[in-house]
Amino acid sequence: MVLIAVGLTLFVLRTAFRVALLRETDQLLREDATEIELAAMAMHPDIEAIHAEITRHTESHRHRGLFVQLFDINEKPIWTSRGAGKDPLPQRPHLKKNGLFSADSYRSLDKDMEGEAAQSFHGFRVGSDLHLVEEDVRDLTWLMVASMGIVVLLVPVGAYLVAVRATRPVAEIIDTTLKMRPQKLEERFPVRGTGDELDRLSETINGFLDRIAKFLRSNREFVANAAHELRSPLAAIGAAAELALSRDRSSTEYKEVLSDISDKCEHFRVLVNQLLIIAEAEGGPALVAEKVCLTDIVVKSLGMFRDVAEHKEIELEAHIGRSVMVEGYSRLVQQLVNNLLDNAIKYTPEHGQIKINLAREWDKVILKVEDDGVGISSGDLPHVFDRFFRSDRSRQREGDQPGGFGLGLSICKAVVESMGGTISVGQRSPRGSVFTVRWPAPSEAVLSNKQ
């Protein structure tokens, strides 16, 4: 296809070049005719002077093969300059007067004489040999043929080099892909800095690999932390059982050991349930989203925690919009709200205050839980949603506050993100923390379809 396109292009260029040369020749013939006519009109009736001027003009343009022929009233040639060639020229009566024509290897212009000079000769013909035009066209043709030959030779070579250069990044991507292993994702695709589609593809895949590597690191840390949390209770259970079996004991002693083992099993149950909630939230696509009335869920959670808050003399202040809806998973959303309220009550001192605000603002549903508790240090703020993270471990070891596994806020983040929302935490002035959850508000069409 490339060769055909090149061939057609060269043919069109050759034709256009020949047409341009003919137009230039025609323009020169018109100028010659004008000079001859003006000379004849100026020198009439001196015929010899006219012949001499025409001869001088044709001789000065001999390189063009210029000639002039004069005709009488009967359209018969009465005088012809040198350069007309040996072949007889076409008879004037058979041609259109005052027009251009081509005959054999000549290009000619016939013109009627004007003024008094027409008494001596009725018309004249000025012509030019086309050998210069044909030589130029022939030279161009040979140049094009040579160029075509070079193209025929170079196109395969150039195509091969271009193909090699174009496919080299693809080959590098393939080689890099073959080297990758799930356990080691440090390899990245090369980016040449050209900004083309292959670079964009490499950058996109590199970004995807970064997210995968981050996810795998997070999972490894998660497994390691879970194993750490399970190891201590398991060791305690094993030690208690071995101690109980080391010798015969009274029923009271056995009951104490079994009670301790039961407490450790409850510890396991809570931890496993929280891990299952995170796994379920992160597997959001496997769940079936439904219309959820967030107002009802918040009211239910407030009812659950009101006694605990009253026991600590904590004021619960709620500003809840009516029938605020989201699209999600009701059981997980209930767990989310419970965790936020539990976290706020846990770290709010006696006689403190907790504010809950729920409203729809334009295309967002916003839930805020604010407390005036001990707050979160600026160094811990970026990590509060990390799994197994505990902000003030020293205080928890002292037993001043109930401890946990560090999964409550991780569950909140997993639930919110599974519903396409975001959760953030900030400092509250003068003290305390504020957790803000934002969901995309469902459209009315979505709500009506869910009903």
N, C-alpha and C positions, 0 to 999 in steps of 0.2 A: 504493500500500500504506500509506503514511503517513497519507493522508487517511482511508482505511477504518479504520485503527487508531484514529485520533483520534475518528472518528464513533462507533465502538463504545464507546470509553471514555466519551464524553459521555453516550451512551444509558444505560450502566450506572450512571453517577453520578446521572443524573436519576431512574432507577428507585429507586436506593438512597435518594436524598433524599426521595422521596415515601413510601417505606416508613417512613423514620424519622419523618416528620411524622405519619403515621397512628398509629404506636406512641405518640407523644407525646400525640395526641388521645385514644387509648384509655386511657392512664394518667390523664389529666384526668377522663375520664368515670367511671372507677372511683372516683376521689377524690370527685367530685360525688355519686355514688350512696351512698358511705359517709356523707357529711355529711347527705344527705337522710334516710337510714335512721335515723341517730342522732337527728336532729331530730324525726322522726315518733315514735320510741319515747319521747323525752323529753316531747313535748307531747300525746301521746294521753291522753284521748279528745277533746281540743279540736281538732276538724277545721279550724275557721276559723284557728286559730293555726298549724296545719300548713300550710294553704294560703298564709297570709301569709309564713311563713318560706321556703317554696319560691319564692314570687314574689320575695321579697327576694334570694334566692340567684341566681335566673335573671336578674333585672334587673342584678345586679352583674357578671354575665358576658355582657351583651348583645352585646359585641363578638365573642363566639364563636358567637352564635346559639343559646345554650343554651335548652333547653326541658325540661319534665317533664310526664309524663302518668301519671295514676293509674288503676288497673284494679280492678274489683270481683271477686268470687269467680268470676263467669262469664267473666272475662277481657274484660269490656266496659269501654271508657274511661268514667270517671265525672268526670274533671276534667283539663283541659289548660292549661298555662301559656301565656303569650304566647311567640312565637318559634317555634312548631311549624310555621309555614308554612301555605299554603292547601291543598296537596295532602294527601289522606288518608294517614295512616301505615299500614303493613302491620298486619294483624290479628295480635295476639299469639299466639293459639293455633297459628298456622302457623309460628311461629318457635321456635327453641330457647330455652328459658327460661334466665335467668342467663347470657346470652351476648351477644356483640357482633355487630352486623351493619351493613351499609350499605344504604341505600335512597335512591334518587334522589341528592340532594345532601347527605344527612344520614348521620351516623355515630351509632349508638344502642347503648344497653346496656339489656337487660331484666333485671329482678331481682325475685325474690319477697321480700315483706316478712317480716321475722322478728319474733317476740315478740307482744305484745298489740296492737300497731299493725296486725297482719294482720287484726284483726276489723273495722277501718274500711275498709281497702282491701287486696286480696289481693297486689297487686304494683305495680310502677311501672316507667316507662321514662324514662331520661334520655338526651337526644340533643344533638348539636351540629352546626351547619351547617359543611360542609366548604369553604365559600367561601374561608376564610383559607388552608387547605391548598392548594386549587387555584390561588389567586393566587400563593402562594409558588412552586408548581411551574411555573406559567406564566411568572413572572418569571425563574426559573432557566432555563426552556426558551429564552426569548428571549435571555438572556445566553449560553447555549451556542450558539445559532444565530449570534449575532454573533461569538462567539469562533471558531466554525467558519469563518465568512466571512473573519475576519482570518487564520486559519491558512491558508485556501485562497490568500489573497493573498500571505502572507508566506513560505509554504513554498518556492515556486519561487525567490523572491528569496534566502531564507536558504540554500537548497540551492546556488544559484549561487555565493554568497559563500563558503560552506564549501568548495565544490569548487575555487574559485579559490585559496583559502588552502591547501587540502590539496595541490593540484597545483603550487603555486609552487615548493616545494623540488624537486619532480621536474623542473620546467622548468629550474631553476638547475643541477641535476645534468646535464641534457641539454646545456645551453649550455656548461657547463664541459668536458664530454666532447668537444664539437665543437671546442673551442679547443686541445685537447691535441695534441701532436705527439711522435713517438718521440724526437726530438732535444731536446725541451724539455718536461720533466715537472714544472715548478715549480707548475703549477696544482693546486689542491686543492678538493674539494667543500666547500661551506659547512656548518658545524655550528651549529645555532641554539641548542643548549643545552637543548632540551626533553626529551631523553632518550627520544624515541619511536623507532619503527622506522626512520623516515627518517634520523634522526640516527645511529642505530646502523649503518645501511647506509652513510652518508657516512663515518663513522669507519672502518668496515671497508675500504671502497674506498680511503680515504686511506692507511691502513696498507699496503694492497697496492701502491699507487702508490709509497710510500716504499721498499718492498722492490725494486720494479722499477727505480726511479731509482738506488738503491744498486747494483743488479746492472749497470745500464748504465754507471755511472761506473766500476765495477770492471773491466768489459770494455774500456772505453776506455783505462783505465790499463794494462790487460794488453796490449792491442794496441800501445800506445805503448812500453811497456817491452820487448816482444818485438822491435819494430822497432829499438829502440836496441841490444839485444843482437845483432841480426843485422847491423846497419850496420857496426860496427867490423870483424868478420871479413871481410865482403864488401869493405870498403874495402881491407883488407890483402891479400886475394886479388887484387883488381884492380890494386893497386899492384905486387904481386910479378909478375903476368903482364905488365904494361906494362914493368916493368924488364927482364924476361927477353927481351921482344920488341924492346927499344930497340936492341940490337946483337947480333951473333953472340957466342955464349958457348960455353964448353967443356961437354962432357957432364957433368962434375962439378958445374958451376954450375947446369946445367939440373936435375940431380937434386936439388940443394939447394932450388931454387925449387919443384919439384914436391912435394918432401917437406913444405915449408912449407905449400903449398896443401892437401896431404892432411891435415895437422894441422888446418887451419882447417875443412876439410870434416867432419872428425870432430867438431869443435866444433859445427858445424851439426847433425850427426846426433844428438848427445846432446840438444841443445836441442829439436829437433823431436820426438824420442821422448818427452821429458818433457812437452811441450805436448800431444801426443797422449794421454798417460796422463791428464792433467788433464781433457781433453775427454771421454775415455771414462768417467772416474769421475763427472763431472758429468752425463753422459747415462745415469745408472744405470737408469732405467726401461726403456731399450732393451736392457739386459743381462738375462741369465737367472740369477737367484740359485740357488745350490746349497749343499748342506751342505759346510762347509769345516772340516777338522780343524786348528784353530789350533796345536795342540801340534806336529803334524808340520811346519808351516810355520816355526815358531820354531826348531825343532831344525835344519831345513835351513839357515836363515839363519845360525845359530850356526856350523854347519860351514863355510859360505862365508867368514865373517869371522874364523874362529879363527886362520888363519895371519897375517892382517894384525895382529890383536891381539897375537899372540905376537911378531911382529917388533918391535912397539913396547913389548913386555913389559907389556901391559895384561891384567889378570886379568878373565876373563869368568865371572861367578857367576850361575848360572841356577836358578830355582825354578819349575818348570813342572808344572802339573797334568796328569794323564793324560786324554787324549781330550777336551780342551776344544773344544767345537764352536761355530761361529757360522754364520749364514746370510748368504752373500755371494758374492764373486767371487774365486776362489782366486788367479788371476794378479795381481789388484790388491792382494789382502791380502799376497801375497809381496813385492810392491814396497813396500808400506807398512812391513813389518817390516824389510826391507833398508835402507830410507831411515833409519829410526830408529836401527838399529845403526851404519850408516855415519856418521850425524851424531854419535853418541856417541863413536865411535872417533876421528873427525876432530878433535874438540875436547877429547879426554882426553890429558893428557901421558903421557910414558913412566912406567912403574911405577904407573900409575893403576888404577882398578877400575871396572867396569861391571856393574850388577846388572840382571837380567831376571826379572821376576815375572809369571807367567800363572796365573790362577785364575778359577773361577766362584764368584761371591758372590751368593746368592739369585737374583735375576732379571737379573743383570748378569754379563758376561764382562769382566774387567779385565786389561789388559796395561800393565805399567810398565817403563820403561827409564830407569835412573838412572846418572849418571856423576859423577865427582868432578873434572871438567875445569874450564875457565876460567869456566863459568857464563854467564849472560845478564843484562845490566844491567836494572834495573827499568824504565827507559825503553824498552827494546827488547822486553820481554815481550809487550805487547799486539800487536806487529807481526810476531812470528816466523813466523806462518802466512801472512802476506801474500805475494803473488807477487812474485818478483824482489827480496825484501827480504834484505839482508845485514847482519847485526849486526856489526860490527867490520871495516869495509871497509879501514881503514888497515892492519890486520894482514895482510889478504889481499893487499893490494898489495905488501907487503914480501916475500911469498912464504914466510913462516914456516909457513903452513898451506895446504893445497890449497884453491883457490877453487872456486866453483860459480856457478850461475845464480840461486840464491835460489829454486829451485822445489821442492826436495826436501820441505820441510815443507808446502808448499802442496799437493803431491801427497798427502801423508799426510792432510791435512784433507779433501780432496775424496773420497778413498777411504772414510774413516771416515764422513763424513756421507752418502755414497751408500748406506751400509748401515744408516743410522738411528742411528749412534753419535755420540760426542763425543770430542774430543781436547783436552787442556789441557797447559800447561807451567808449572812452578814452580821456585823456587830450592830447592836441596838444601843442608842445613846440614852442615858449615861452608862448603862450596863445591860447585859443580857444578849440574846441572840434572836435573829429573825430568819425563819425558813420560808422561802417563797417558791411555790409550785405554779407553773404556767402550762396550761394545755391549750391546744387549738380548739376553739369553740366549734361544735358540730353545726352544720348548716341546717336550716329548717327542713330541707328536703331529706337529709339523712335522718333527722329526728322522726319525721312522719313515716319514713319507710321502716323504722325500727319499732314503731308502735303496733 
